[in-house]
Amino acid sequence: MEIRQFMDCFLPMPVVGKLEESCWGARGVIPRDQDNGLEDKVLEDPALTGKVNYTYWDGTILRDEDGCGKYHLFASRWNEADGFEKVNGEGGWSGSLAVEAVSDCLYGPYNQRERVLWPDSQGGLGHNVYVFRLREDDPAGKYAAIVSDTRPGDIFTTDSLDGGRWVYRGPVKLDRGYFFRANICIILRPDGAYELLNRDGLIALCRGSILDTFQLEQENLWPQVEGLPTVNMEDPVLWYSGGLYHCVVNQWSTRKAFYIISENGLDSWKLADGIAYSPTVDFLRYENSDVVNRWDKIERPGVYMEYGIVKAMTFAVLDLPKEEDKGNDGHASKVIVVPFDGEALNRFAREQYYGKQTEL
């Protein structure tokens, strides 16, 4: 299949459980495989059952190479009865807790050993949850999580994904004053440095421990990329594969995400043809089926890689506009896992960046 845009690299989702007709949600997300990703399958009336229903957001997957190869999905969750948006500055996503769930399969179900990650730090408060591996010689540990928006870019570390304790390490440090601490992601570059990217397009590098100070490299990336929108940008995710740095960033006002590429991850970024994804385009399909799920919100992209190749992407999805999710209304959000052809993307990226005569 010819790849003309990032979105062409998404593959049909395998059905882990079954395509369920009797599940919560708006018409566009029924039927669906509730065993894909992380969701609270049954939203029962808490007044009658006493059950707390959860709604989920964010989504990062790491495979535990020391723990029988299980997949660990990191997300945020809050009480579904609170609805999505804050009311009088409280509730909804603003009270979300950082959680982890485990699966034997990349696509789910993530229903094993679900736990709050740091219950001893503000009761587990955490949103914009992003988890990544640390450099082997980093004295801070083997893995780190950064949470932002509801916290000031706080970092936690652990030595094990298999039930390890997460230790609070304080806010991320930058060699300047205030910067917007929302939608932060951090990757370990092949040169051993950590690279930070946030919602405003700020880029910073740290060549020491993750607990050391980051050095500012770019104040705002978005206006420097020809053809890329510059306002209402959010949810950037950054990664390295096939000899290039890749970034997907969403423009919430148009409900479109864009794909940009760089050789050094710092400057000379180029906007690729087409779009990365959009809830207005049918791309969430199932294997051996004509079923398509049409979520109203598709946000917070995450990248799962194996041997340096993107194998799947995660998304936080909501079945109706955020302001319409009032809680106890049969609507919620979840994390989905979508297969991805990372090798095809690498070929497309090199053609877009260097020209079509360049071979991978």
N, C-alpha and C positions, 0 to 999 in steps of 0.2 A: 504494500500500500504506500502511495506517495504521501510524504509528510509535508504539508504546506504551512502548518502552524503548530504551536506547542500542543494544543488541544487534540490534535490527531494522534498523539502518542498514548492517550488513555485507552485501556483495553477493557473488554467486558468483564464485569465482576463475577467470579465464581459464586455459586449459591452454596453457602456453608450449611444453612439449615433448610428453609423452604421459603418460597415466595408467599408470604402470609397476607391474607385478605383482611382478617379481623384484627387490625392493629391501629394504634392511635395515629392521628395526623390528618392533614388535608388530602383531598382526592389525588393530587399529583404524586404523593409518596406511598400510595397503596395500589397494588401489593408491593411489598419489599421484603428483603431478607433481614430480619431483625437480629440474626446472629452475626451479621457483618458489623465489625467495629464494636462500639460501646454505646449501649442505650438501656434505659429502663423500659422493659418491654410492656409492662402493664401499669397504667396510670390509674390506680384505684383511689376512690374517694377517701382521703385520710380521716374524715370525720366518722366514717363507718368502720374502717379497717385499722386505723392507727398507723398505717404504713406511710413512711416518708418516700415520696417519689422524687427522683433526681432528674435533672436535666444537665447535659454535658456540653463542654466547649473545648476549644484548643485541640491538641492531639499530636504527640510525638511518639514514635515507636523506636525502641532499641531492642536488639536481640542479645540475650544474656548468654555469652559464649562460655561462661563458667557455671551456668545453671541449667544444664540439659537443653540448651538451645531454645528456651522459652522466649516468647515475645512479650515485651513490657510496653504498655501504652500509658502515657502520661497525659493527663487532661485536667480540667477544672470542672467542678460540679457544684450545684446549689439546689435548694429545695424548689421543686417545680411549682409548688403552691405560691411562691413569691413572684411568679411571672419572670419575664426576661429583663425588662428595663427596671432601673431604680425608681422607687417611689419616695419622694421627699429626701432624696440622697441616700437611701438605704434599700437593702433587699436586692433581689435579682442577681445579676452577674457580679455586682459590687461586693457581695458577700460570699463569693465562690471560694471553695477550698481546693487545693492541689491534691490530686489523687493519682493512684497507679492501679492498673488492672493487668492481668496476665492471661496469655492464651498459648496453646500449643500450635496454633495456626496463625499465620500472618494476618489473615482476614477476619479472624475472630472465631467464636465469640470471646470477648474479653470479660469473662465473668469469674475468673479465679483470683482469689486473694486480693480483692479490691480493698485499698486502704488509703487513709489520709497520710500524706508523706511526712509532714512535720507537725504533728499535733501539739508539740510543746512550744511552737513559735506562732503566736497570735491564733492559736486554735487550728492551725493548718491553712490560714488565709493565703490564697494564691490564685492569680489570674494571669493570662498570657503565659501559660506554663510552657517552657521550652527546655528540653533536656538534651545534653550532648556529652560526648566522650572527651576526656582531657588527655593532654599529652602524657606519654608514659612516664616521663621524669617529673611531672608536676607534683610537688609535695602536698597539694591540696586534696588529692584523691584521684579516683579513676573516672568519676562521672560528676557532672555539675548540672544544676537546674537554675535557670534565671526566671523570675516572675516579675511582672511589671504591671503598670496601670493602677492596680490597687495597692501596690507596694513600690518603693523607689528603686526598681531594678535589683531586687535582693537576690543574692547567690547562695545556694545550698550545695553541699558536696557529699558524696558517699563513696565508699570503696567497693560496694557490691550492689547489684540490682536485685539480688536474690534475698530480699528482706533486710537489706542493709539500712542502718540509721542515717538519715539525712541531717547534716550539721549546718546550722545557720552561719554564714560567713560575712554578712553585711552587704551593703549596696555595692554595685559595680562602681569602680573608680575611673574617672575620666579627667585628663589634664586641662580642664576648663571648668567654668562654673556650671550653671544650670543647663541641662539638656532634657528633652522630652523623653521621659522614661515610660514609653508605651510600645507594645509590639516589638520588643527587643529579641533578636536572635543572635547567637554567637556560634561560629564554626571554628574548628581546628584546621588551619590551612596546611597544605603539603609542605610548606617551608617551616612549619612548627609554630607559627604565630597564631594567636586567636584574633579573629576578625568579628567585630560587632557591627550590626546594622539595625537601625530603629525605624519607626514609622515616618519620621521626617527625612529619611534618606541619609542620616548621619552615619559615617563610617569611621571606625577607630580600630587601631591595632594594639595588641599587647604581646610582647615577645618573651615575657617572663611567665610567672605563675598566673593563673586566672585571678588570683587575689591581688595582683599588682595593678598599676595604673595603666589604663589604655591611653594611647596617643591619638589625638584627632587627625584624621586624614582628609575627610570630606565633610563640609558643613551640611550640605543638602545635595544629594546625588540627583534627584529627579529632574531639576531644570537643565542639567548637563547632558541629558539623553535626548537627542533630537527625535521629535515626534511623540515623546512620552508625556502624558498628562502630568501636571504639577500640583494639582489641588485635590483634596479629599482622598489622599493615598493612605493605605493602611496594610497591615498584615504582610510585610515583606518576609520572604524566606530565601535564604542564601545557601548555596552548596557549590562544590567543586567536582567536576567529572569530565573525562575526555579531554583534559588539557585546558579547560576553560572554567571560568566562574559563571554561575548561573543565578538569576534572581527572578522570582515571580512576585509581583506586587499588585494589589487590588485597589481599584478606584470605587469606593462604596457608592458614590452618587450615581454612577452609570451602570453599576453591577457588572463591571468587566475587569478582568485581571490581565496584566501585561507581562511579557517575558523579555528580559534584557540579558545581555551577555558581555563578558569582559575577559581579556587575556590575563590581567593581573589582579582583578577583583577590587581595584581602587579607582581607576579612571578609564577613559576610552570605552565606556559602555555603549552598546548598540541595541536598539530596539528591534526585535525580530518581527517578521511578518505575522499578521493575524492577531489572535488573542490567546491568552493562556487558558482561560475558562470563563464561563458565565452561566448563571442559572437560567438565562433566557435561551440557551442552546441545549439541545438534548444530547448529552454525552455520558450520562450515568446509566449504562445498560447492563444487562445480565447475560451470562453465557447461555446459549441454546434457548433464548427467549426473546420475544419482542417487547418485553416490559422495559419501560424507561421511567426512572424516578426524577421528578421535577421539584426540587427543593426551592423555596423562595429565597433563602440565604445560603450561599456556599462561601465560607470564609475560613480564615486561619489555616492556610495550607501548610502541610508538613511533608517532608521528604524522607522516605525510607530507602536506604541504599545497601547493596550487597556487592562486595568486591569492587567498589568504586562506581557502580552503575545504579541508577535509580530503578527500583523494582516496583514501588508503589508510592502513592501519595495519600495523605490523610486530609480530611476536611471536617470542620465543624459546620453542621447543616441545621437549618430551622425550617419548619414547614409553612410558615407564614411570616409577615413582617414583624420585626421585633416589638414594635409598639402595640401590636395586637395580641401578643402572647401574655395573657393576664394571669395565668396559673389556674390549675384545677379546671381546665377548659378542653382537655383532650388534645392539646398541642404541646410540643416540647422540642428540644434540640438534642442531637447526638453527634458522635464522631463516626465517620465512615472511612473505609480503606478501599482505595481504587487501584487496580493493577496498572502498571505503566511500562512502556517500552523505552527504557533508558538508553539502549544502544541506538535506536532510531533517533532519539533526541540528540545524542552526541553528534550523529552525522548531520542532522538538520542544523545544529548550532554552528558547526564548522563551516557549513555552506553559507549560513547567514552572516557569519563574522568575517570569513576570509574570501568567500566567493565559491562558486560551485565547482571549480576545477581542483579544489583542495581535497585530497583523500584523507580519511581518518587513519 
